Amino acid sequence: MQKVRIENLEEHYCDGQKLAIDKYLQIGDGVGRYLLAVGESPAGNGWRKSGRAFFTTSSKVVPTGKNFLINLKQIDDCLSLENISFTEIAKCFVADNRKILHACASKTWLHFIEQLNYVKPKLIILLGQKTTEIFNFLADTSLEVGVIKEVKLSNQKYFVLPLYHPSPLNPRRVMNVDFIDKNKVLIRKLLGI
């Protein structure tokens, strides 16, 4: 799927409009296609402007991406920010107004499920406690950070691993290394590595 620059930087998709399947969806390739990372919502300095998850308009990796890349390489050297699948749990740009994140995600949940059905990931990695909290509420699950669990959504089963958000501002992100190590054998088996 072609990655295109998103023109309107203040987009909100939680008002019932029908979204294209690729709206805020990066389809990976090779083994990375089946690893779907899920963020909170489109960030101000990432793919809303560049059309590429984790990259700026000048093709530099954003700091969050640099930290997450450490975890991807920990799984296998064949994984990169460009060859994994990626989407957001909320399709709206919320900027600093995080109070609306849950409401936006609730309204675009069906689109998120459609994206899951389209990608058919073998492993979903939720990035951040807030993403996990929203996912738990909308999927009626009780996932814990660092623990892989099988979840059934819309008659499909998915393995889901919540991690701490890899932002440089989050000191807990370093714990993700231990979570990956603890689950590495299962993760590699799921991805066929």
Beta strands, then each sheet from edge to edge (+ up, - down):
strand 1: 25-26
strand 2: 35-39
strand 3: 85-88
strand 4: 123-127
strand 5: 149-153
strand 6: 156-163
sheet 1: 1+ 3- 2- 4- 6- 5+
end
